[in-house]
Amino acid sequence: MEQSKRLVSLDVFRGITIAGMILVNNPGDWGNIYPALGHAKWHGVTPTDLIFPFFLFIVGVAITLSFAKRKARGDSDAKLIVQVIRRSAIIFLLGLVLQGFPYYDLSIIRIPGVLQRIAIVYFFSSIIYLKFNIKWVSIFAFAFIILYWILMTFVPVPGVGYANYEPATNLGAWLDRLIYTPAHLWRAVKTWDPEGLLSTIPAISSGLFGVMTGYWLSTKKEPAEKMVWMFVMANIALVLGIIWDMWFPINKSIWTSSYVLYTTGMALHFLAMCYWLIDVKGYTWWTKPFVVYGMNAIAVFFLSGLLARIMSLIKITMADGTQIDSKTYLYQTLFVPMFSPINSSLAWALFYVLFWLGLMWILYAKKIFIKV
């Protein structure tokens, strides 16, 4: 593969991941979803639980490929660090904008969130890439998940008296309540947050494993060798994650270290497959919709979430005088009469994905790529 050639497989992987995010975040009815499209109740993993760590892994790969090109053309580390700070701040701010819309009551706005975690992982992964060599990148990646395991497993939780992995009483939940106060946490529970502060430490490792993969893809090795070793390392990560699960259960909500290794293995498998099929063998006939999504990933995630919130605020008065939000009205009018409850819910989610694909295709055709 030519080093100057864009890695289309990464764009496709990013596009599939973002489309998956929108799909699982926007069912017609949260009470009717297929198990694979929901998160695991606590310990364990579903296909939905792969989506967020996949994106952080992709962020890491993109850091290496993008910054390597910029350094090759003469950009200094100082200039790149300024860009990293700026981009991280914008992504974090977009997360707060989405969380607080439309009222922005600072006393209750949720501070953690998906975009906020992406911003933090991007910041630390970028700084580590720019300031350290690949050996130290790998040391940091493993050190963070080992440190997190030690903290969660051996540090007694204040007020509880013992370390544990339960939702409201683990060390991360205690720290979230201490730093943010319950009013600023995930409104579904208010006692902990799935994007909490402590669990962001192993999430950075998800990004750093992507950075390591980007290093490997940037080498002058033959494509077949790159692909084979990606599959080998994927299997090693999966096995280690499954073994560690016996002591530190795979869990997305608290982003356990076993979860990091397991999802990294899955991400490596997926990227290796895409790399071989798309960039090496040239089977690109099916990739265009995902490239369209992948080229405006952060923008479509933000805008799709914003529209969902706007639709929940617009009320429609029914014939009996009751009011429902516009999303519910459209869902019940267009999809509920056509399918079973669970398939109606899925049909709405698919419609929402296709709706945003159409809008992003317009931007793609006009070569408009919204960068932050």
C-alpha positions as CSV (number, residue, x, y, z in Angstrom):
1,M,0.0,0.0,0.0
2,E,1.3,3.5,-0.9
3,Q,1.9,5.4,2.3
4,S,0.3,8.5,0.8
5,K,-2.8,6.7,-0.2
6,R,-5.8,7.2,2.0
7,L,-6.8,4.2,4.1
8,V,-10.4,3.8,2.7
9,S,-10.9,0.8,5.0
10,L,-10.6,3.1,8.0
11,D,-13.2,5.5,6.6
12,V,-15.5,2.5,6.0
13,F,-14.9,1.2,9.5
14,R,-15.7,4.7,10.9
15,G,-18.8,5.0,8.8
16,I,-20.1,1.6,9.8
17,T,-19.5,2.5,13.5
18,I,-21.2,5.9,13.3
19,A,-24.2,4.3,11.5
20,G,-24.3,1.7,14.2
21,M,-24.3,4.5,16.9
22,I,-27.2,6.2,15.3
23,L,-29.1,3.0,14.8
24,V,-28.9,1.8,18.4
25,N,-29.5,5.3,19.9
26,N,-32.7,5.9,18.0
27,P,-35.2,3.1,18.2
28,G,-38.9,3.9,17.7
29,D,-39.7,2.5,21.2
30,W,-37.1,1.8,23.9
31,G,-39.5,-0.9,25.2
32,N,-39.3,-2.8,22.0
33,I,-35.7,-3.5,20.8
34,Y,-33.9,-6.6,19.7
35,P,-31.4,-7.7,22.4
36,A,-28.5,-7.3,20.1
37,L,-29.4,-3.6,19.7
38,G,-29.3,-2.9,23.4
39,H,-26.5,-2.8,25.9
40,A,-25.8,-5.7,28.3
41,K,-27.7,-5.2,31.5
42,W,-24.4,-5.1,33.4
43,H,-21.6,-7.7,33.0
44,G,-21.4,-9.2,29.5
45,V,-21.3,-7.8,26.0
46,T,-23.7,-7.4,23.1
47,P,-22.9,-6.1,19.5
48,T,-24.1,-2.7,20.7
49,D,-21.4,-2.7,23.4
50,L,-18.7,-2.9,20.6
51,I,-19.7,0.4,18.9
52,F,-18.2,3.0,21.3
53,P,-14.8,1.3,21.8
54,F,-14.6,0.7,18.1
55,F,-14.9,4.4,17.6
56,L,-12.2,5.2,20.2
57,F,-9.9,2.6,18.5
58,I,-10.5,4.3,15.1
59,V,-9.6,7.7,16.7
60,G,-6.3,6.2,17.7
61,V,-5.6,4.7,14.3
62,A,-6.4,8.1,12.6
63,I,-4.1,10.0,15.0
64,T,-1.1,8.0,13.8
65,L,-1.9,8.2,10.1
66,S,-2.9,11.9,10.2
67,F,-0.1,13.2,12.3
68,A,2.5,11.2,10.5
69,K,1.5,12.9,7.3
70,R,1.5,16.3,8.9
71,K,4.9,15.8,10.5
72,A,6.2,14.6,7.1
73,R,5.2,17.9,5.5
74,G,7.0,19.9,8.2
75,D,4.4,20.6,10.9
76,S,6.1,20.9,14.3
77,D,5.0,19.1,17.4
78,A,4.0,22.4,19.0
79,K,1.7,23.2,16.1
80,L,0.1,19.8,16.3
81,I,-0.4,20.1,20.1
82,V,-2.2,23.4,19.6
83,Q,-4.5,21.7,17.1
84,V,-5.0,18.8,19.6
85,I,-6.0,21.2,22.3
86,R,-8.3,23.2,20.0
87,R,-10.0,20.1,18.6
88,S,-10.4,18.4,22.0
89,A,-12.0,21.5,23.4
90,I,-14.4,21.8,20.5
91,I,-15.5,18.2,20.7
92,F,-16.0,18.4,24.5
93,L,-18.0,21.6,24.1
94,L,-20.2,20.0,21.4
95,G,-20.9,17.3,23.9
96,L,-22.0,19.8,26.5
97,V,-24.1,21.6,23.9
98,L,-25.9,18.4,23.0
99,Q,-26.3,17.4,26.7
100,G,-27.8,20.8,27.7
101,F,-30.0,21.6,24.7
102,P,-32.1,23.7,24.8
103,Y,-32.2,25.0,28.3
104,Y,-28.6,24.9,29.4
105,D,-29.3,24.8,33.1
106,L,-25.7,24.6,34.5
107,S,-27.0,23.3,37.8
108,I,-28.2,20.0,36.3
109,I,-26.4,19.7,32.9
110,R,-24.7,16.3,32.5
111,I,-21.0,16.8,32.3
112,P,-19.8,13.4,31.2
113,G,-20.9,12.0,27.8
114,V,-20.0,10.3,24.6
115,L,-18.4,13.3,22.8
116,Q,-16.7,14.4,26.1
117,R,-15.1,11.0,26.4
118,I,-14.0,11.1,22.7
119,A,-12.4,14.5,23.4
120,I,-10.5,13.3,26.4
121,V,-9.3,10.1,24.7
122,Y,-8.3,12.0,21.6
123,F,-6.3,14.5,23.7
124,F,-4.3,12.1,25.8
125,S,-3.8,9.6,22.9
126,S,-2.5,12.5,20.7
127,I,-0.2,13.9,23.3
128,I,1.3,10.4,24.1
129,Y,1.8,9.8,20.4
130,L,3.5,13.1,19.8
131,K,5.8,12.9,22.9
132,F,6.7,9.2,23.1
133,N,7.8,6.4,20.8
134,I,5.9,3.3,20.0
135,K,7.4,1.4,22.9
136,W,6.1,4.0,25.4
137,V,2.7,4.1,23.7
138,S,2.3,0.4,24.4
139,I,3.6,0.8,28.0
140,F,1.0,3.5,28.6
141,A,-1.8,1.4,27.0
142,F,-1.2,-1.6,29.3
143,A,-0.3,0.5,32.3
144,F,-3.7,2.3,32.2
145,I,-5.7,-0.9,32.1
146,I,-3.6,-2.5,34.9
147,L,-3.8,0.7,37.0
148,Y,-7.6,0.7,36.6
149,W,-7.9,-3.0,37.5
150,I,-5.9,-2.3,40.7
151,L,-8.0,0.7,41.7
152,M,-11.3,-1.0,41.0
153,T,-10.3,-4.3,42.6
154,F,-8.2,-3.4,45.7
155,V,-9.1,0.1,46.8
156,P,-11.9,0.1,49.4
157,V,-14.7,2.4,48.4
158,P,-15.3,5.2,51.0
159,G,-18.6,4.8,52.7
160,V,-18.9,1.2,51.5
161,G,-15.7,-0.3,53.0
162,Y,-14.8,-2.7,50.3
163,A,-13.9,-2.7,46.5
164,N,-16.7,-4.0,44.2
165,Y,-18.0,-3.8,40.6
166,E,-21.6,-3.0,41.4
167,P,-23.3,0.0,39.6
168,A,-23.7,2.5,42.4
169,T,-21.1,1.4,44.9
170,N,-17.9,0.9,42.9
171,L,-15.0,3.3,43.2
172,G,-15.8,5.0,39.9
173,A,-19.4,5.7,41.0
174,W,-18.1,7.2,44.3
175,L,-15.7,9.4,42.4
176,D,-18.3,10.6,40.0
177,R,-20.6,11.7,42.8
178,L,-17.7,13.3,44.6
179,I,-16.5,15.3,41.5
180,Y,-19.7,16.1,39.6
181,T,-22.5,15.8,42.2
182,P,-25.5,13.6,41.3
183,A,-27.2,16.4,39.4
184,H,-24.5,16.4,36.7
185,L,-24.5,12.6,36.1
186,W,-26.5,10.4,33.8
187,R,-30.1,11.3,34.4
188,A,-31.3,7.7,34.2
189,V,-29.7,6.8,37.6
190,K,-27.9,9.9,39.0
191,T,-25.7,7.7,41.1
192,W,-23.0,6.9,38.5
193,D,-22.2,7.6,34.9
194,P,-21.3,5.2,32.0
195,E,-18.8,7.9,30.8
196,G,-17.5,8.6,34.3
197,L,-14.2,10.0,35.2
198,L,-12.3,6.9,36.5
199,S,-13.5,4.6,33.6
200,T,-12.0,7.1,31.1
201,I,-8.6,5.9,32.1
202,P,-9.0,2.5,30.4
203,A,-10.9,4.2,27.6
204,I,-7.7,6.0,26.8
205,S,-6.1,2.6,26.3
206,S,-8.8,1.8,23.7
207,G,-7.5,4.8,21.8
208,L,-3.8,3.9,22.4
209,F,-4.3,0.4,21.0
210,G,-5.6,2.1,17.9
211,V,-2.5,4.3,17.8
212,M,-0.4,1.2,17.9
213,T,-2.4,-0.3,15.0
214,G,-1.8,2.9,13.1
215,Y,1.9,2.5,13.6
216,W,1.8,-1.0,12.2
217,L,-0.3,0.1,9.2
218,S,2.2,2.8,8.5
219,T,5.2,0.5,8.1
220,K,6.6,-0.7,4.8
221,K,5.6,-4.3,5.5
222,E,3.7,-6.2,2.8
223,P,-0.1,-5.9,3.0
224,A,-0.5,-9.6,3.6
225,E,1.9,-9.5,6.5
226,K,0.1,-6.5,8.0
227,M,-3.2,-8.2,7.7
228,V,-2.0,-11.5,9.2
229,W,-0.4,-9.9,12.2
230,M,-3.5,-7.8,12.8
231,F,-5.5,-11.0,13.0
232,V,-3.0,-12.7,15.2
233,M,-2.9,-9.7,17.7
234,A,-6.7,-9.6,17.5
235,N,-6.9,-13.2,18.7
236,I,-4.4,-12.6,21.4
237,A,-6.4,-9.6,22.7
238,L,-9.6,-11.6,22.6
239,V,-8.1,-14.5,24.5
240,L,-6.6,-12.2,27.2
241,G,-9.8,-10.3,27.5
242,I,-11.8,-13.5,28.0
243,I,-9.3,-14.9,30.5
244,W,-9.3,-11.6,32.5
245,D,-13.1,-11.7,32.5
246,M,-13.0,-14.4,35.1
247,W,-11.5,-11.9,37.6
248,F,-12.5,-8.5,36.2
249,P,-15.8,-9.1,34.2
250,I,-16.2,-7.7,30.7
251,N,-18.5,-4.6,31.3
252,K,-19.1,-1.7,29.1
253,S,-20.7,0.5,31.7
254,I,-17.6,0.6,33.9
255,W,-15.2,0.0,30.9
256,T,-13.4,-2.8,32.5
257,S,-9.8,-3.7,31.5
258,S,-11.1,-7.1,30.1
259,Y,-13.6,-5.2,28.1
260,V,-10.8,-3.0,26.6
261,L,-8.9,-6.1,25.5
262,Y,-11.9,-7.9,24.2
263,T,-13.2,-5.0,22.2
264,T,-9.8,-4.2,20.9
265,G,-9.5,-7.7,19.6
266,M,-12.9,-7.4,17.9
267,A,-11.9,-4.0,16.4
268,L,-8.6,-5.4,15.0
269,H,-10.5,-8.3,13.4
270,F,-13.0,-5.9,11.8
271,L,-10.3,-3.5,10.6
272,A,-8.1,-6.3,9.2
273,M,-11.0,-7.7,7.3
274,C,-11.9,-4.3,5.8
275,Y,-8.2,-3.5,5.1
276,W,-7.8,-6.7,3.1
277,L,-11.0,-6.5,1.2
278,I,-11.0,-2.8,0.4
279,D,-7.4,-1.4,0.3
280,V,-5.6,-4.6,-0.8
281,K,-8.1,-6.6,-2.9
282,G,-10.1,-3.5,-4.1
283,Y,-13.6,-4.7,-3.4
284,T,-15.1,-1.3,-3.0
285,W,-18.5,-1.6,-4.7
286,W,-20.3,-1.8,-1.4
287,T,-18.4,0.9,0.5
288,K,-19.8,4.2,-0.6
289,P,-22.6,4.7,2.0
290,F,-20.1,4.0,4.8
291,V,-17.5,6.3,3.3
292,V,-20.1,9.0,3.2
293,Y,-20.9,8.5,6.9
294,G,-17.2,8.2,7.8
295,M,-16.1,11.4,6.2
296,N,-18.5,13.5,8.4
297,A,-18.6,11.2,11.5
298,I,-18.6,13.7,14.4
299,A,-20.9,16.1,12.5
300,V,-23.5,13.4,11.8
301,F,-23.4,12.1,15.3
302,F,-23.9,15.5,16.8
303,L,-26.6,16.6,14.4
304,S,-28.5,13.4,14.6
305,G,-28.6,13.7,18.4
306,L,-29.6,17.3,18.2
307,L,-32.5,16.6,15.8
308,A,-33.7,13.8,18.1
309,R,-33.8,16.3,21.0
310,I,-35.6,18.9,18.9
311,M,-38.2,16.4,17.8
312,S,-38.8,15.4,21.4
313,L,-39.6,19.1,22.2
314,I,-42.1,19.7,19.4
315,K,-45.5,18.8,20.7
316,I,-48.5,17.7,18.6
317,T,-52.1,17.9,19.9
318,M,-54.1,14.7,19.1
319,A,-57.8,14.6,18.4
320,D,-58.5,13.6,22.0
321,G,-56.6,16.6,23.3
322,T,-53.5,14.7,24.5
323,Q,-50.1,15.9,23.4
324,I,-47.2,13.8,22.1
325,D,-43.8,14.7,20.7
326,S,-43.3,14.9,17.0
327,K,-41.0,11.9,16.9
328,T,-43.6,9.7,18.6
329,Y,-46.3,11.1,16.3
330,L,-44.3,10.2,13.1
331,Y,-43.4,6.8,14.5
332,Q,-46.9,5.9,15.5
333,T,-48.4,7.2,12.2
334,L,-45.9,5.8,9.7
335,F,-44.4,2.6,11.2
336,V,-46.6,1.2,14.0
337,P,-49.5,0.3,11.7
338,M,-47.1,-1.6,9.4
339,F,-45.1,-4.0,11.5
340,S,-45.0,-5.8,14.9
341,P,-43.9,-3.6,17.8
342,I,-40.3,-4.7,17.8
343,N,-40.0,-4.4,14.0
344,S,-41.7,-1.1,14.0
345,S,-39.1,0.2,16.4
346,L,-36.3,-1.2,14.3
347,A,-37.9,0.3,11.1
348,W,-37.9,3.7,12.6
349,A,-34.2,3.4,13.6
350,L,-33.3,2.2,10.1
351,F,-35.3,5.1,8.6
352,Y,-33.4,7.5,10.8
353,V,-30.0,6.1,9.6
354,L,-31.1,6.4,6.0
355,F,-32.4,9.9,6.5
356,W,-29.0,11.0,7.8
357,L,-27.2,9.1,5.0
358,G,-29.2,11.1,2.5
359,L,-28.2,14.4,4.1
360,M,-24.5,13.4,4.4
361,W,-24.5,12.2,0.8
362,I,-25.5,15.7,-0.3
363,L,-22.5,17.1,1.7
364,Y,-20.2,14.4,0.3
365,A,-21.3,15.2,-3.3
366,K,-20.6,18.9,-2.7
367,K,-17.2,17.9,-1.1
368,I,-18.3,19.5,2.2
369,F,-16.5,17.8,5.1
370,I,-17.2,19.4,8.5
371,K,-14.0,19.3,10.5
372,V,-13.7,20.2,14.2
